[in-house]
Amino acid sequence: MQSPLFSHTEQQSQDRYTVQNPQLLRVALTGHDDVLARKGAMVAYQGLMDFDGEYQNQSQRTARANTGEGLDLMRCSGQGTVYLANLAQYVHVVDVDQDGLTVDSAYVLALDSALHTEVIAVDSQYGISGSGKYQLNISGRGQVALMTSGRPLMLPVTPDRYVNVDADAIVAWSSSLRVQMQAQTHVSNIRRRRGGTGEGWELNFLGQGFALVQPSEVMPPQSAQIGQGVAAQFGVGQHGAHGQNQNNAWN
């Protein structure tokens, strides 16, 4: 049999994580260190592999119930190669160092099991109940595979160059950055998207680090609620900008 499909063969590498193609991740396991992956993300594997649901402790379950933020993971162990993907989203491998990484959990595909995760809150400058944004802080040393809807933009943040990002487009940022959620509008109009522009909440980053932005302002496919209408696709979670803006998204 002959076909151009045979050009899409496995990319050999000694690295633990290899982006097989822009939308597929190859993870090599040696039997020592497990990998935690998004549930259902395995598309193929080779070798002697085991997949088990990852246990969540009481603190993690409570945080997930209160904030809507958290990870549904499976533990991949054994010796061999596993291939991970999610709805054909673009895959990117990031090294986590002592500065840490803050990310929307909806964009996490896989991470080293040695990394620590914790739900944190980003408060708005207006102090309105429900207008904060919850994110996942990843700390320790290891690697994490992120997903984006389209090819992303990495924006450097320096003390003399702060960055503002649409709250619906941000994927991740350096945990060392100072962050505030804000809306460029007067307080009486805060629950409406900015004027008639369709713009709403944004995150302001200051300090030294980076902010990762995707070319999309709708919820990732894995978070979309079927049958909820177009307006329900916008936002950053039930306790974030989504809850404030979806009813006025088209005003």
C-alpha positions as CSV (number, residue, x, y, z in Angstrom):
1,M,0.0,0.0,0.0
2,Q,1.2,3.5,-0.8
3,S,0.0,6.8,0.4
4,P,1.3,10.3,1.5
5,L,0.0,9.2,5.0
6,F,3.2,7.2,5.4
7,S,5.1,10.5,5.8
8,H,3.4,11.0,9.1
9,T,5.4,8.5,11.1
10,E,6.7,8.5,14.6
11,Q,9.3,11.2,15.5
12,Q,12.1,9.4,17.4
13,S,13.5,11.3,20.4
14,Q,15.3,10.7,23.7
15,D,13.3,13.5,25.3
16,R,10.5,12.6,27.7
17,Y,8.0,14.9,26.0
18,T,8.1,15.3,22.2
19,V,5.6,17.3,20.1
20,Q,5.0,14.7,17.5
21,N,3.2,17.2,15.3
22,P,1.6,20.5,16.3
23,Q,-1.5,18.7,17.7
24,L,-0.1,15.5,19.1
25,L,2.2,14.8,22.1
26,R,4.6,11.8,22.4
27,V,5.5,10.9,26.0
28,A,8.3,8.3,26.7
29,L,8.0,6.4,30.0
30,T,10.8,4.4,31.5
31,G,9.0,2.7,34.4
32,H,10.3,5.2,37.0
33,D,8.4,8.5,36.8
34,D,4.7,8.6,36.0
35,V,2.9,11.2,33.9
36,L,-0.4,12.7,34.7
37,A,-2.6,13.4,31.7
38,R,-6.1,14.7,31.0
39,K,-8.6,12.0,31.3
40,G,-9.4,10.5,27.9
41,A,-6.4,12.2,26.2
42,M,-4.7,9.0,25.2
43,V,-5.0,8.3,21.4
44,A,-2.4,5.5,21.2
45,Y,0.4,3.8,23.1
46,Q,3.2,1.2,22.7
47,G,4.7,-1.0,25.3
48,L,3.5,-2.1,28.8
49,M,1.4,0.8,30.0
50,D,-1.2,1.2,32.8
51,F,-3.8,4.0,33.0
52,D,-5.6,4.7,36.3
53,G,-7.8,7.5,37.4
54,E,-5.9,10.0,39.6
55,Y,-7.2,10.3,43.2
56,Q,-8.2,13.8,44.4
57,N,-7.8,14.6,48.1
58,Q,-10.4,16.4,50.1
59,S,-8.7,19.8,49.7
60,Q,-8.7,19.4,45.9
61,R,-12.3,18.2,45.8
62,T,-13.4,21.2,47.9
63,A,-11.4,23.7,45.8
64,R,-13.0,22.2,42.6
65,A,-16.5,22.4,44.1
66,N,-16.0,26.0,45.2
67,T,-14.2,27.4,42.2
68,G,-14.8,25.2,39.2
69,E,-11.0,25.1,38.7
70,G,-9.1,21.8,38.9
71,L,-7.8,18.9,36.9
72,D,-9.5,15.6,35.9
73,L,-6.4,13.4,35.5
74,M,-5.3,9.9,34.8
75,R,-2.0,8.4,35.8
76,C,0.1,6.9,33.0
77,S,2.7,4.5,34.1
78,G,4.9,1.7,32.8
79,Q,7.5,1.3,30.1
80,G,6.7,2.5,26.6
81,T,5.3,5.4,24.6
82,V,2.0,7.1,25.0
83,Y,0.5,9.6,22.5
84,L,-1.8,12.3,23.9
85,A,-4.1,14.8,22.2
86,N,-7.3,16.7,22.8
87,L,-9.7,17.9,20.1
88,A,-6.8,18.7,17.8
89,Q,-5.6,21.6,19.9
90,Y,-2.1,22.9,19.5
91,V,0.4,21.3,22.0
92,H,3.3,23.1,23.7
93,V,5.8,21.8,26.3
94,V,6.9,24.2,29.1
95,D,9.6,23.7,31.7
96,V,8.4,24.7,35.1
97,D,11.2,26.2,37.3
98,Q,11.4,27.9,40.7
99,D,9.2,30.8,39.4
100,G,6.2,28.5,38.9
101,L,3.5,28.6,36.3
102,T,-0.1,29.8,36.6
103,V,-2.5,28.4,34.1
104,D,-6.2,27.9,33.3
105,S,-6.7,24.2,34.0
106,A,-8.7,23.8,30.8
107,Y,-5.5,24.1,28.8
108,V,-3.4,21.5,30.6
109,L,-2.9,18.3,28.6
110,A,-0.2,16.5,30.8
111,L,2.3,17.2,33.5
112,D,5.0,15.4,35.5
113,S,3.6,13.7,38.6
114,A,6.2,15.4,40.8
115,L,4.8,18.8,40.2
116,H,2.4,20.4,42.8
117,T,-0.9,22.1,41.8
118,E,-3.0,24.5,43.8
119,V,-6.1,26.6,43.0
120,I,-5.6,30.3,43.5
121,A,-7.8,33.4,43.0
122,V,-7.2,36.5,40.9
123,D,-9.3,39.3,42.4
124,S,-10.9,42.2,40.5
125,Q,-10.2,45.8,41.4
126,Y,-13.9,46.4,42.0
127,G,-14.5,43.9,44.8
128,I,-17.7,42.6,43.2
129,S,-18.6,39.1,44.4
130,G,-18.1,36.5,41.6
131,S,-16.0,38.8,39.5
132,G,-12.7,37.1,40.4
133,K,-10.9,34.5,38.2
134,Y,-9.7,31.2,39.6
135,Q,-6.5,29.6,38.1
136,L,-4.2,26.7,38.8
137,N,-0.8,27.4,40.2
138,I,1.8,24.7,39.2
139,S,5.1,24.7,41.2
140,G,8.2,22.5,41.6
141,R,10.5,21.3,38.8
142,G,9.3,19.5,35.8
143,Q,7.4,19.8,32.6
144,V,3.9,20.5,31.6
145,A,2.2,20.2,28.3
146,L,-0.3,23.0,27.5
147,M,-2.9,23.3,24.8
148,T,-4.1,26.4,22.8
149,S,-6.8,27.0,20.3
150,G,-4.6,28.1,17.4
151,R,-0.9,29.2,17.4
152,P,-0.2,31.3,20.5
153,L,1.6,34.5,21.3
154,M,4.2,34.7,24.1
155,L,4.4,38.2,25.5
156,P,7.3,39.2,27.7
157,V,6.5,41.3,30.8
158,T,9.2,43.5,32.2
159,P,9.2,46.1,35.0
160,D,9.0,48.9,32.4
161,R,6.6,47.1,30.1
162,Y,3.4,45.8,31.6
163,V,0.9,43.8,29.6
164,N,-2.9,43.7,29.5
165,V,-4.6,40.6,28.2
166,D,-8.2,39.8,27.5
167,A,-9.4,37.5,30.3
168,D,-10.9,35.1,27.7
169,A,-7.7,34.7,25.7
170,I,-5.1,34.2,28.5
171,V,-3.7,30.7,28.8
172,A,-0.8,30.9,31.3
173,W,1.7,33.2,32.9
174,S,4.7,33.3,35.2
175,S,3.5,32.9,38.8
176,S,6.0,35.6,39.9
177,L,4.0,38.3,38.1
178,R,1.7,40.6,39.9
179,V,-1.8,40.3,38.5
180,Q,-5.0,42.2,38.8
181,M,-8.3,41.7,37.0
182,Q,-9.8,44.9,35.7
183,A,-12.3,46.4,33.2
184,Q,-11.5,49.6,31.3
185,T,-14.9,51.1,32.0
186,H,-16.6,53.1,34.8
187,V,-18.0,51.1,37.8
188,S,-21.6,51.7,37.0
189,N,-21.1,49.9,33.7
190,I,-18.9,47.1,34.9
191,R,-21.3,44.3,34.1
192,R,-21.5,45.2,30.5
193,R,-18.8,44.6,27.9
194,R,-16.8,47.7,27.2
195,G,-19.1,50.2,25.5
196,G,-20.2,48.6,22.2
197,T,-16.8,47.0,21.5
198,G,-17.6,43.5,22.8
199,E,-14.5,43.8,25.1
200,G,-14.9,43.0,28.8
201,W,-12.6,41.9,31.6
202,E,-8.8,41.9,31.2
203,L,-5.8,40.9,33.3
204,N,-3.0,43.3,34.0
205,F,0.5,41.8,34.5
206,L,3.4,43.6,36.1
207,G,6.9,42.4,37.0
208,Q,9.3,40.1,35.2
209,G,8.1,37.1,33.3
210,F,5.8,36.1,30.4
211,A,2.1,35.8,29.5
212,L,0.9,33.2,27.0
213,V,-2.1,34.3,24.9
214,Q,-4.1,32.2,22.4
215,P,-5.8,33.6,19.3
216,S,-9.3,32.8,20.6
217,E,-11.6,34.4,23.1
218,V,-14.1,31.5,23.4
219,M,-14.0,28.7,26.0
220,P,-11.8,25.8,24.9
221,P,-13.7,23.0,23.2
222,Q,-13.4,20.7,26.2
223,S,-15.2,23.2,28.4
224,A,-18.1,24.1,26.0
225,Q,-21.6,23.2,27.2
226,I,-23.6,21.6,24.5
227,G,-27.0,23.2,23.9
228,Q,-26.2,26.4,25.9
229,G,-26.2,28.8,22.9
230,V,-23.4,30.9,21.5
231,A,-23.2,33.3,24.4
232,A,-22.3,30.4,26.7
233,Q,-19.1,29.8,24.8
234,F,-17.6,33.1,26.0
235,G,-15.8,33.4,29.4
236,V,-13.4,32.1,31.9
237,G,-15.5,30.0,34.2
238,Q,-18.6,30.1,36.3
239,H,-17.0,32.3,38.9
240,G,-15.1,34.6,36.5
241,A,-15.7,37.0,33.7
242,H,-18.0,34.5,32.0
243,G,-20.5,34.8,34.8
244,Q,-20.4,38.6,34.6
245,N,-20.5,39.1,30.8
246,Q,-22.4,36.3,29.1
247,N,-25.8,37.9,29.5
248,N,-24.5,41.1,28.0
249,A,-22.1,39.6,25.4
250,W,-24.0,41.1,22.5
251,N,-25.0,44.5,24.0
